[in-house]
């Protein structure tokens, strides 16, 4: 698809496409990946916080809600080096560091079809 950018996650090495305007978290879910979260991607818990390894200049600016969660809940830097995947939108390929990102396990119903 035109306008797609790739996100690569370390250390797992998984990669997936993110469409224009889509969050990294939503794109990961669409790609069948589980991204650690407690709040379900609402930007409240900070569990999806990821370190930007490469492509930081291609990340859209931190919004007010993300800034608040990073600064008050996580007490993390707000310089763009750490971002909430559920709020992060990108304009270029990006590499992030976040342990626990993995393929969604197959359900029993899916396994029967294989």
MARLODO-875435 format. One line per field, with one value per atom (N, C-alpha, C): residue number from 1; residue in one letter; atom name; x, y, z. Coordinates in steps of 0.05 Angstrom, whole numbers. Atoms other than C-alpha are relative to their C-alpha. Layout:
! residues N
pos <- NUM_...
code <- a_...
site <- CA_...
px <- X_...
py <- Y_...
pz <- Z_...
***
This chain:
! residues 114
pos <- 1_1_1_2_2_2_3_3_3_4_4_4_5_5_5_6_6_6_7_7_7_8_8_8_9_9_9_10_10_10_11_11_11_12_12_12_13_13_13_14_14_14_15_15_15_16_16_16_17_17_17_18_18_18_19_19_19_20_20_20_21_21_21_22_22_22_23_23_23_24_24_24_25_25_25_26_26_26_27_27_27_28_28_28_29_29_29_30_30_30_31_31_31_32_32_32_33_33_33_34_34_34_35_35_35_36_36_36_37_37_37_38_38_38_39_39_39_40_40_40_41_41_41_42_42_42_43_43_43_44_44_44_45_45_45_46_46_46_47_47_47_48_48_48_49_49_49_50_50_50_51_51_51_52_52_52_53_53_53_54_54_54_55_55_55_56_56_56_57_57_57_58_58_58_59_59_59_60_60_60_61_61_61_62_62_62_63_63_63_64_64_64_65_65_65_66_66_66_67_67_67_68_68_68_69_69_69_70_70_70_71_71_71_72_72_72_73_73_73_74_74_74_75_75_75_76_76_76_77_77_77_78_78_78_79_79_79_80_80_80_81_81_81_82_82_82_83_83_83_84_84_84_85_85_85_86_86_86_87_87_87_88_88_88_89_89_89_90_90_90_91_91_91_92_92_92_93_93_93_94_94_94_95_95_95_96_96_96_97_97_97_98_98_98_99_99_99_100_100_100_101_101_101_102_102_102_103_103_103_104_104_104_105_105_105_106_106_106_107_107_107_108_108_108_109_109_109_110_110_110_111_111_111_112_112_112_113_113_113_114_114_114
code <- x_x_x_x_x_x_x_x_x_x_x_x_x_x_x_x_x_x_x_x_x_x_x_x_x_x_x_x_x_x_x_x_x_x_x_x_x_x_x_x_x_x_x_x_x_x_x_x_x_x_x_x_x_x_x_x_x_x_x_x_x_x_x_x_x_x_x_x_x_x_x_x_x_x_x_x_x_x_x_x_x_x_x_x_x_x_x_x_x_x_x_x_x_x_x_x_x_x_x_x_x_x_x_x_x_x_x_x_x_x_x_x_x_x_x_x_x_x_x_x_x_x_x_x_x_x_x_x_x_x_x_x_x_x_x_x_x_x_x_x_x_x_x_x_x_x_x_x_x_x_x_x_x_x_x_x_x_x_x_x_x_x_x_x_x_x_x_x_x_x_x_x_x_x_x_x_x_x_x_x_x_x_x_x_x_x_x_x_x_x_x_x_x_x_x_x_x_x_x_x_x_x_x_x_x_x_x_x_x_x_x_x_x_x_x_x_x_x_x_x_x_x_x_x_x_x_x_x_x_x_x_x_x_x_x_x_x_x_x_x_x_x_x_x_x_x_x_x_x_x_x_x_x_x_x_x_x_x_x_x_x_x_x_x_x_x_x_x_x_x_x_x_x_x_x_x_x_x_x_x_x_x_x_x_x_x_x_x_x_x_x_x_x_x_x_x_x_x_x_x_x_x_x_x_x_x_x_x_x_x_x_x_x_x_x_x_x_x_x_x_x_x_x_x_x_x_x_x_x_x_x_x_x_x_x_x_x_x_x_x_x_x
site <- N_CA_C_N_CA_C_N_CA_C_N_CA_C_N_CA_C_N_CA_C_N_CA_C_N_CA_C_N_CA_C_N_CA_C_N_CA_C_N_CA_C_N_CA_C_N_CA_C_N_CA_C_N_CA_C_N_CA_C_N_CA_C_N_CA_C_N_CA_C_N_CA_C_N_CA_C_N_CA_C_N_CA_C_N_CA_C_N_CA_C_N_CA_C_N_CA_C_N_CA_C_N_CA_C_N_CA_C_N_CA_C_N_CA_C_N_CA_C_N_CA_C_N_CA_C_N_CA_C_N_CA_C_N_CA_C_N_CA_C_N_CA_C_N_CA_C_N_CA_C_N_CA_C_N_CA_C_N_CA_C_N_CA_C_N_CA_C_N_CA_C_N_CA_C_N_CA_C_N_CA_C_N_CA_C_N_CA_C_N_CA_C_N_CA_C_N_CA_C_N_CA_C_N_CA_C_N_CA_C_N_CA_C_N_CA_C_N_CA_C_N_CA_C_N_CA_C_N_CA_C_N_CA_C_N_CA_C_N_CA_C_N_CA_C_N_CA_C_N_CA_C_N_CA_C_N_CA_C_N_CA_C_N_CA_C_N_CA_C_N_CA_C_N_CA_C_N_CA_C_N_CA_C_N_CA_C_N_CA_C_N_CA_C_N_CA_C_N_CA_C_N_CA_C_N_CA_C_N_CA_C_N_CA_C_N_CA_C_N_CA_C_N_CA_C_N_CA_C_N_CA_C_N_CA_C_N_CA_C_N_CA_C_N_CA_C_N_CA_C_N_CA_C_N_CA_C_N_CA_C_N_CA_C_N_CA_C_N_CA_C_N_CA_C_N_CA_C_N_CA_C_N_CA_C_N_CA_C_N_CA_C_N_CA_C_N_CA_C
px <- 17_0_17_-14_23_-3_2_39_7_-8_59_29_-28_121_3_-6_154_10_-10_165_14_-15_218_3_-1_216_23_-21_277_-7_-19_296_-14_14_242_5_-5_258_-25_24_185_-2_5_167_-29_27_100_-4_6_70_-19_17_38_-11_11_-10_-1_1_-15_-22_20_-50_-5_4_-49_21_-20_-15_16_-17_42_-15_14_0_-23_22_-61_11_-12_-17_11_-10_16_-23_24_-53_-11_10_-75_18_-19_-12_1_1_-30_20_-20_19_-13_7_9_21_-18_40_-8_7_43_-16_18_-13_-17_20_-58_-25_24_-104_-12_11_-116_6_-8_-82_-12_13_-115_20_-20_-50_1_2_-63_21_-17_-18_30_-28_48_14_-12_59_12_-9_69_24_-22_126_23_-21_181_23_-22_250_4_-5_261_30_-28_325_9_-6_323_-25_22_278_-15_13_262_-11_9_257_-25_24_201_-25_22_157_-15_16_100_4_-5_106_-18_14_85_-24_25_13_-2_4_-12_-5_7_-41_25_-24_22_21_-19_66_-7_9_25_7_-5_31_30_-30_106_11_-13_122_-11_10_75_-3_4_59_27_-25_126_25_-24_172_22_-19_205_7_-7_241_-21_20_195_14_-15_249_-4_6_222_16_-16_271_-17_19_214_-28_26_144_-20_21_78_-9_8_63_-29_28_-11_-6_3_-1_18_-21_58_-10_5_45_26_-26_103_-4_-1_122_23_-22_183_3_-5_209_13_-9_224_8_-7_260_-3_5_238_10_-8_261_-23_21_205_-2_2_208_-30_27_145_-18_16_120_3_-2_102_-25_24_55_-23_23_-15_-3_3_-24_-25_23_-70_-21_21_-137_-5_6_-162_-15_16_-211_18_-19_-154_17_-17_-111_-15_15_-167_-1_1_-168_26_-27_-94_4
py <- -24_0_25_-25_70_14_-14_111_-17_18_51_5_-1_53_-25_24_-5_7_-1_-13_-27_24_-63_2_0_-84_-18_16_-107_-6_20_-155_-22_21_-198_-1_-1_-175_0_-1_-172_27_-25_-121_0_-2_-95_28_-25_-40_17_-20_23_18_-18_62_28_-28_137_6_-7_163_-22_22_95_0_2_85_-26_24_35_-23_20_-2_-13_10_-8_-17_14_-30_-27_26_-84_-19_17_-111_-10_8_-111_-21_19_-150_-26_25_-203_-1_0_-181_10_-9_-172_20_-21_-108_3_-2_-105_26_-22_-61_-8_5_-54_15_-17_2_-5_6_-28_20_-19_26_28_-26_87_22_-19_121_7_-7_118_-15_17_62_3_-2_72_-26_27_-3_-4_3_3_17_-19_53_-15_12_38_20_-17_65_2_-4_95_-4_7_64_15_-12_91_12_-13_139_20_-19_187_25_-24_245_-5_7_208_-5_3_205_27_-24_255_10_-10_301_-13_10_279_18_-15_300_5_-8_329_-24_23_263_-18_17_223_14_-15_278_-3_3_274_-28_27_198_-5_3_199_14_-16_254_-6_4_239_-29_29_164_-14_15_139_15_-17_197_-6_6_182_26_-23_231_7_-9_272_12_-11_287_-16_16_235_-26_25_180_-24_20_141_10_-7_139_-22_19_105_-10_12_57_6_-5_70_28_-28_144_7_-6_140_-4_1_157_7_-4_155_8_-8_184_-12_15_141_-27_25_72_6_-4_65_-27_24_15_8_-5_10_-24_20_-29_-4_6_-63_-30_28_-131_-8_10_-173_2_-1_-157_-26_27_-224_-6_8_-258_-10_9_-270_-30_30_-344_-8_11_-384_-10_10_-400_-29_28_-472_-3_1_-456_3_-4_-431_-24_23_-491_-23_22_-538_4_-6_-503_-7_5_-516_-29
pz <- 0_0_0_1_-16_27_-26_46_24_-22_87_8_-11_131_17_-15_166_28_-27_240_5_-8_263_30_-29_336_9_-12_374_28_11_403_-16_14_371_-30_29_300_-17_16_279_-14_15_226_-10_10_203_-12_14_160_17_-13_189_-22_20_145_10_-7_144_20_-20_206_21_-19_242_21_-21_309_-4_1_315_15_-15_367_-16_16_321_-24_22_263_9_-11_306_4_-5_326_-27_26_253_-13_10_236_16_-16_288_23_-22_342_26_-27_416_9_-10_444_30_-28_521_6_-7_548_24_-21_608_-7_6_584_-27_26_516_-22_21_477_3_-4_508_9_-8_528_29_-29_603_17_-18_630_-5_7_594_-5_3_588_-28_28_512_-7_4_521_-13_16_471_-4_6_459_-31_29_389_-5_6_362_-25_25_291_-12_13_253_17_-18_309_-14_14_260_-16_15_224_18_-19_286_3_-4_291_29_-27_352_22_-23_421_6_-6_436_30_-28_502_18_-16_528_3_-1_511_18_-16_542_30_-28_607_10_-9_611_3_-1_595_24_-21_645_28_-27_703_8_-7_700_0_3_675_9_-6_692_-19_21_626_-15_15_581_-21_20_536_-24_22_485_-26_23_436_-1_0_454_9_-8_487_-8_9_459_7_-4_473_-27_25_416_-7_5_424_-9_8_409_-23_20_361_-28_29_288_-14_13_238_-29_28_171_-15_12_157_14_-13_174_27_-27_248_12_-16_293_29_-28_365_17_-19_426_19_-19_465_4_-6_497_3_-4_496_-24_25_426_-14_11_395_-16_16_347_19_-15_374_-2_2_392_-15_14_349_19_-17_379_-8_6_381_-27_24_325_-25_22_280_-5_3_294_-14_13_272_-30_29_204_-14_12_193_-7
***
